[in-house]
Amino acid sequence: HGDLSNSVSLREKDEGKALAEKINLLNDNFASNLKEIHRSCEAVNNLLNQYGNLDEKLIKPEDATSICQAIRTHNNKIRSHVSYFKLRCE
């Protein structure tokens, strides 16, 4: 159901111990990438709010350029984390 906080736990001599460890590693990898995507999305949202709050009469071109560049930077981070994964349909 999308909860990546759980992990598979088996006793040392249980069958499937290696598989459980790989599932946990995959789960941790998903969670790490999703956290980074979330951080970048939050940053983009904050930057868009800053841009929306700029006074059109007082806006300096360098302010708008700086915000747009920061949005591009975070967008590239999101793309990098998303492109880490390969999907069957691609």
C-alpha positions, -999 to +999 in steps of 0.1 A: +000+000+000+030+023-005+044+020+030+082+016+026+089+018+064+085-020+069+112-046+063+113-083+059+127-101+090+138-137+090+158-157+114+194-164+104+188-200+091+154-194+075+151-201+038+148-170+018+171-149+041+191-137+011+159-128-008+146-109+022+179-089+024+176-080-013+140-070-008+150-048+021+178-032+001+154-025-028+129-010-003+156+012+012+166+023-023+131+032-032+126+051+000+158+070-004+150+081-040+115+090-030+127+112-001+150+131-025+123+135-050+100+148-022+126+173-011+131+186-046+093+189-052+090+209-019+118+232-030+102+237-064+069+245-047+086+270-024+103+286-053+071+289-073+055+305-043+084+330-041+080+338-078+042+342-074+048+367-045+072+389-066+057+424-071+054+429-109+062+466-105+093+460-085+106+427-099+142+426-110+151+404-139+179+388-120+154+378-092+132+360-117+162+344-134+176+332-101+143+316-091+139+299-126+175+286-124+168+271-090+137+255-103+157+240-132+183+226-107+156+209-086+138+196-117+171+181-129+175+164-095+140+150-098+147+137-133+180+121-121+162+102-093+133+091-116+156+080-144+174+057-120+145+034-124+138+014-155+103+003-163+092-026-183+070-005-206+100+017-216 
